[in-house]
């Protein structure tokens, strides 16, 4: 793999946390875990979900996302030159009609 799009289709996850109680929350931790790879007979597994950018956290206060650096683009893959990716806002508002091409099954 040379570029980020070689891994597969881009997926956008959006989560919303709401407090409907009568009091403000003084602290909050949201932990999201997912499988990065599945094992195979090679030293590196097959990528399932590849985090290519640090997540963006939008809040009313100044909060941020904390995660180990080696979880963001661990292979150091660059964006493909000349490839126009849609802005994140477009991915959030329009369903994708992209079909994924089957790759080798190793």
PyMOL commands that place a pseudoatom at each C-alpha (Angstrom):
pseudoatom trace, name=CA, resn=UNK, resi=1, chain=A, elem=C, hetatm=0, pos=[0.000, 0.000, 0.000]
pseudoatom trace, name=CA, resn=UNK, resi=2, chain=A, elem=C, hetatm=0, pos=[1.337, 3.399, -0.992]
pseudoatom trace, name=CA, resn=UNK, resi=3, chain=A, elem=C, hetatm=0, pos=[-1.538, 5.791, -0.241]
pseudoatom trace, name=CA, resn=UNK, resi=4, chain=A, elem=C, hetatm=0, pos=[-4.341, 6.090, 2.300]
pseudoatom trace, name=CA, resn=UNK, resi=5, chain=A, elem=C, hetatm=0, pos=[-7.061, 5.295, -0.244]
pseudoatom trace, name=CA, resn=UNK, resi=6, chain=A, elem=C, hetatm=0, pos=[-5.346, 1.937, -0.973]
pseudoatom trace, name=CA, resn=UNK, resi=7, chain=A, elem=C, hetatm=0, pos=[-6.667, 0.734, 2.404]
pseudoatom trace, name=CA, resn=UNK, resi=8, chain=A, elem=C, hetatm=0, pos=[-10.308, 1.081, 1.340]
pseudoatom trace, name=CA, resn=UNK, resi=9, chain=A, elem=C, hetatm=0, pos=[-13.301, 3.376, 1.304]
pseudoatom trace, name=CA, resn=UNK, resi=10, chain=A, elem=C, hetatm=0, pos=[-13.331, 6.316, 3.676]
pseudoatom trace, name=CA, resn=UNK, resi=11, chain=A, elem=C, hetatm=0, pos=[-15.745, 5.967, 6.589]
pseudoatom trace, name=CA, resn=UNK, resi=12, chain=A, elem=C, hetatm=0, pos=[-16.951, 8.800, 8.794]
pseudoatom trace, name=CA, resn=UNK, resi=13, chain=A, elem=C, hetatm=0, pos=[-18.148, 8.096, 12.317]
pseudoatom trace, name=CA, resn=UNK, resi=14, chain=A, elem=C, hetatm=0, pos=[-20.179, 10.735, 14.151]
pseudoatom trace, name=CA, resn=UNK, resi=15, chain=A, elem=C, hetatm=0, pos=[-21.173, 10.417, 17.812]
pseudoatom trace, name=CA, resn=UNK, resi=16, chain=A, elem=C, hetatm=0, pos=[-23.324, 12.768, 19.854]
pseudoatom trace, name=CA, resn=UNK, resi=17, chain=A, elem=C, hetatm=0, pos=[-23.345, 12.812, 23.665]
pseudoatom trace, name=CA, resn=UNK, resi=18, chain=A, elem=C, hetatm=0, pos=[-26.301, 14.558, 25.296]
pseudoatom trace, name=CA, resn=UNK, resi=19, chain=A, elem=C, hetatm=0, pos=[-26.944, 15.364, 28.945]
pseudoatom trace, name=CA, resn=UNK, resi=20, chain=A, elem=C, hetatm=0, pos=[-30.701, 15.572, 29.583]
pseudoatom trace, name=CA, resn=UNK, resi=21, chain=A, elem=C, hetatm=0, pos=[-30.343, 15.758, 33.350]
pseudoatom trace, name=CA, resn=UNK, resi=22, chain=A, elem=C, hetatm=0, pos=[-30.946, 18.812, 35.492]
pseudoatom trace, name=CA, resn=UNK, resi=23, chain=A, elem=C, hetatm=0, pos=[-27.196, 19.285, 36.278]
pseudoatom trace, name=CA, resn=UNK, resi=24, chain=A, elem=C, hetatm=0, pos=[-24.079, 19.978, 34.259]
pseudoatom trace, name=CA, resn=UNK, resi=25, chain=A, elem=C, hetatm=0, pos=[-21.464, 17.262, 33.915]
pseudoatom trace, name=CA, resn=UNK, resi=26, chain=A, elem=C, hetatm=0, pos=[-18.108, 18.260, 35.403]
pseudoatom trace, name=CA, resn=UNK, resi=27, chain=A, elem=C, hetatm=0, pos=[-16.146, 15.614, 33.508]
pseudoatom trace, name=CA, resn=UNK, resi=28, chain=A, elem=C, hetatm=0, pos=[-16.860, 13.067, 30.827]
pseudoatom trace, name=CA, resn=UNK, resi=29, chain=A, elem=C, hetatm=0, pos=[-14.898, 10.263, 29.247]
pseudoatom trace, name=CA, resn=UNK, resi=30, chain=A, elem=C, hetatm=0, pos=[-16.073, 8.665, 26.024]
pseudoatom trace, name=CA, resn=UNK, resi=31, chain=A, elem=C, hetatm=0, pos=[-14.146, 5.532, 25.097]
pseudoatom trace, name=CA, resn=UNK, resi=32, chain=A, elem=C, hetatm=0, pos=[-14.591, 4.139, 21.604]
pseudoatom trace, name=CA, resn=UNK, resi=33, chain=A, elem=C, hetatm=0, pos=[-12.861, 0.907, 20.672]
pseudoatom trace, name=CA, resn=UNK, resi=34, chain=A, elem=C, hetatm=0, pos=[-12.951, -0.995, 17.411]
pseudoatom trace, name=CA, resn=UNK, resi=35, chain=A, elem=C, hetatm=0, pos=[-10.837, -3.695, 15.771]
pseudoatom trace, name=CA, resn=UNK, resi=36, chain=A, elem=C, hetatm=0, pos=[-8.011, -2.240, 13.696]
pseudoatom trace, name=CA, resn=UNK, resi=37, chain=A, elem=C, hetatm=0, pos=[-6.955, -5.480, 12.070]
pseudoatom trace, name=CA, resn=UNK, resi=38, chain=A, elem=C, hetatm=0, pos=[-7.854, -9.115, 11.684]
pseudoatom trace, name=CA, resn=UNK, resi=39, chain=A, elem=C, hetatm=0, pos=[-5.133, -11.710, 11.971]
pseudoatom trace, name=CA, resn=UNK, resi=40, chain=A, elem=C, hetatm=0, pos=[-3.750, -13.694, 9.098]
pseudoatom trace, name=CA, resn=UNK, resi=41, chain=A, elem=C, hetatm=0, pos=[-0.553, -15.613, 8.361]
pseudoatom trace, name=CA, resn=UNK, resi=42, chain=A, elem=C, hetatm=0, pos=[1.438, -12.392, 7.722]
pseudoatom trace, name=CA, resn=UNK, resi=43, chain=A, elem=C, hetatm=0, pos=[3.297, -10.255, 10.289]
pseudoatom trace, name=CA, resn=UNK, resi=44, chain=A, elem=C, hetatm=0, pos=[0.691, -7.493, 9.894]
pseudoatom trace, name=CA, resn=UNK, resi=45, chain=A, elem=C, hetatm=0, pos=[-3.027, -8.297, 9.873]
pseudoatom trace, name=CA, resn=UNK, resi=46, chain=A, elem=C, hetatm=0, pos=[-5.549, -7.090, 7.299]
pseudoatom trace, name=CA, resn=UNK, resi=47, chain=A, elem=C, hetatm=0, pos=[-6.789, -3.570, 8.071]
pseudoatom trace, name=CA, resn=UNK, resi=48, chain=A, elem=C, hetatm=0, pos=[-10.449, -3.240, 9.047]
pseudoatom trace, name=CA, resn=UNK, resi=49, chain=A, elem=C, hetatm=0, pos=[-10.658, 0.377, 10.176]
pseudoatom trace, name=CA, resn=UNK, resi=50, chain=A, elem=C, hetatm=0, pos=[-7.626, 2.596, 9.634]
pseudoatom trace, name=CA, resn=UNK, resi=51, chain=A, elem=C, hetatm=0, pos=[-7.564, 5.890, 11.516]
pseudoatom trace, name=CA, resn=UNK, resi=52, chain=A, elem=C, hetatm=0, pos=[-5.927, 8.300, 9.074]
pseudoatom trace, name=CA, resn=UNK, resi=53, chain=A, elem=C, hetatm=0, pos=[-6.522, 11.563, 10.985]
pseudoatom trace, name=CA, resn=UNK, resi=54, chain=A, elem=C, hetatm=0, pos=[-6.867, 12.554, 14.620]
pseudoatom trace, name=CA, resn=UNK, resi=55, chain=A, elem=C, hetatm=0, pos=[-10.577, 12.716, 15.506]
pseudoatom trace, name=CA, resn=UNK, resi=56, chain=A, elem=C, hetatm=0, pos=[-12.226, 16.120, 15.783]
pseudoatom trace, name=CA, resn=UNK, resi=57, chain=A, elem=C, hetatm=0, pos=[-14.145, 16.876, 18.965]
pseudoatom trace, name=CA, resn=UNK, resi=58, chain=A, elem=C, hetatm=0, pos=[-16.724, 19.670, 18.775]
pseudoatom trace, name=CA, resn=UNK, resi=59, chain=A, elem=C, hetatm=0, pos=[-17.925, 20.870, 22.169]
pseudoatom trace, name=CA, resn=UNK, resi=60, chain=A, elem=C, hetatm=0, pos=[-19.236, 23.945, 23.918]
pseudoatom trace, name=CA, resn=UNK, resi=61, chain=A, elem=C, hetatm=0, pos=[-16.167, 23.857, 26.162]
pseudoatom trace, name=CA, resn=UNK, resi=62, chain=A, elem=C, hetatm=0, pos=[-12.533, 23.179, 25.325]
pseudoatom trace, name=CA, resn=UNK, resi=63, chain=A, elem=C, hetatm=0, pos=[-12.261, 19.396, 25.233]
pseudoatom trace, name=CA, resn=UNK, resi=64, chain=A, elem=C, hetatm=0, pos=[-10.063, 17.254, 23.084]
pseudoatom trace, name=CA, resn=UNK, resi=65, chain=A, elem=C, hetatm=0, pos=[-9.363, 13.735, 21.964]
pseudoatom trace, name=CA, resn=UNK, resi=66, chain=A, elem=C, hetatm=0, pos=[-6.499, 11.814, 23.574]
pseudoatom trace, name=CA, resn=UNK, resi=67, chain=A, elem=C, hetatm=0, pos=[-5.084, 8.740, 21.893]
pseudoatom trace, name=CA, resn=UNK, resi=68, chain=A, elem=C, hetatm=0, pos=[-1.646, 7.215, 21.331]
pseudoatom trace, name=CA, resn=UNK, resi=69, chain=A, elem=C, hetatm=0, pos=[0.196, 8.694, 18.326]
pseudoatom trace, name=CA, resn=UNK, resi=70, chain=A, elem=C, hetatm=0, pos=[0.814, 5.233, 16.875]
pseudoatom trace, name=CA, resn=UNK, resi=71, chain=A, elem=C, hetatm=0, pos=[-2.950, 4.786, 16.342]
pseudoatom trace, name=CA, resn=UNK, resi=72, chain=A, elem=C, hetatm=0, pos=[-3.217, 7.645, 13.827]
pseudoatom trace, name=CA, resn=UNK, resi=73, chain=A, elem=C, hetatm=0, pos=[-1.944, 6.666, 10.366]
pseudoatom trace, name=CA, resn=UNK, resi=74, chain=A, elem=C, hetatm=0, pos=[0.408, 4.004, 11.808]
pseudoatom trace, name=CA, resn=UNK, resi=75, chain=A, elem=C, hetatm=0, pos=[1.812, 3.147, 8.365]
pseudoatom trace, name=CA, resn=UNK, resi=76, chain=A, elem=C, hetatm=0, pos=[2.604, 6.805, 7.626]
pseudoatom trace, name=CA, resn=UNK, resi=77, chain=A, elem=C, hetatm=0, pos=[0.656, 6.694, 4.354]
pseudoatom trace, name=CA, resn=UNK, resi=78, chain=A, elem=C, hetatm=0, pos=[0.299, 9.999, 2.462]
pseudoatom trace, name=CA, resn=UNK, resi=79, chain=A, elem=C, hetatm=0, pos=[-2.779, 11.162, 0.584]
pseudoatom trace, name=CA, resn=UNK, resi=80, chain=A, elem=C, hetatm=0, pos=[-2.720, 10.288, -3.112]
pseudoatom trace, name=CA, resn=UNK, resi=81, chain=A, elem=C, hetatm=0, pos=[-1.584, 13.337, -5.108]
pseudoatom trace, name=CA, resn=UNK, resi=82, chain=A, elem=C, hetatm=0, pos=[-4.421, 14.735, -7.205]
pseudoatom trace, name=CA, resn=UNK, resi=83, chain=A, elem=C, hetatm=0, pos=[-7.126, 12.721, -5.438]
pseudoatom trace, name=CA, resn=UNK, resi=84, chain=A, elem=C, hetatm=0, pos=[-9.988, 15.020, -4.476]
pseudoatom trace, name=CA, resn=UNK, resi=85, chain=A, elem=C, hetatm=0, pos=[-11.639, 13.822, -1.268]
pseudoatom trace, name=CA, resn=UNK, resi=86, chain=A, elem=C, hetatm=0, pos=[-15.054, 15.224, -0.439]
pseudoatom trace, name=CA, resn=UNK, resi=87, chain=A, elem=C, hetatm=0, pos=[-15.143, 17.526, 2.595]
pseudoatom trace, name=CA, resn=UNK, resi=88, chain=A, elem=C, hetatm=0, pos=[-16.281, 15.854, 5.820]
pseudoatom trace, name=CA, resn=UNK, resi=89, chain=A, elem=C, hetatm=0, pos=[-19.475, 17.910, 5.785]
pseudoatom trace, name=CA, resn=UNK, resi=90, chain=A, elem=C, hetatm=0, pos=[-20.454, 16.284, 2.493]
pseudoatom trace, name=CA, resn=UNK, resi=91, chain=A, elem=C, hetatm=0, pos=[-19.893, 12.811, 3.937]
pseudoatom trace, name=CA, resn=UNK, resi=92, chain=A, elem=C, hetatm=0, pos=[-22.131, 13.662, 6.889]
pseudoatom trace, name=CA, resn=UNK, resi=93, chain=A, elem=C, hetatm=0, pos=[-25.074, 14.871, 4.824]
pseudoatom trace, name=CA, resn=UNK, resi=94, chain=A, elem=C, hetatm=0, pos=[-25.117, 12.612, 1.783]
pseudoatom trace, name=CA, resn=UNK, resi=95, chain=A, elem=C, hetatm=0, pos=[-25.327, 8.825, 1.745]
pseudoatom trace, name=CA, resn=UNK, resi=96, chain=A, elem=C, hetatm=0, pos=[-22.495, 7.221, -0.167]
pseudoatom trace, name=CA, resn=UNK, resi=97, chain=A, elem=C, hetatm=0, pos=[-23.174, 5.240, -3.322]
pseudoatom trace, name=CA, resn=UNK, resi=98, chain=A, elem=C, hetatm=0, pos=[-19.553, 4.118, -3.575]
pseudoatom trace, name=CA, resn=UNK, resi=99, chain=A, elem=C, hetatm=0, pos=[-19.100, 0.423, -4.177]
pseudoatom trace, name=CA, resn=UNK, resi=100, chain=A, elem=C, hetatm=0, pos=[-16.034, -1.282, -2.823]
pseudoatom trace, name=CA, resn=UNK, resi=101, chain=A, elem=C, hetatm=0, pos=[-13.830, -3.327, -5.138]
pseudoatom trace, name=CA, resn=UNK, resi=102, chain=A, elem=C, hetatm=0, pos=[-12.979, -6.782, -3.862]
pseudoatom trace, name=CA, resn=UNK, resi=103, chain=A, elem=C, hetatm=0, pos=[-9.278, -7.270, -3.185]
pseudoatom trace, name=CA, resn=UNK, resi=104, chain=A, elem=C, hetatm=0, pos=[-7.257, -10.442, -2.720]
pseudoatom trace, name=CA, resn=UNK, resi=105, chain=A, elem=C, hetatm=0, pos=[-8.465, -12.743, 0.031]
pseudoatom trace, name=CA, resn=UNK, resi=106, chain=A, elem=C, hetatm=0, pos=[-5.109, -13.392, 1.721]
for i in range(1, 106): cmd.bond("trace and resi %d" % i, "trace and resi %d" % (i + 1))
show_as sticks, trace
zoom trace
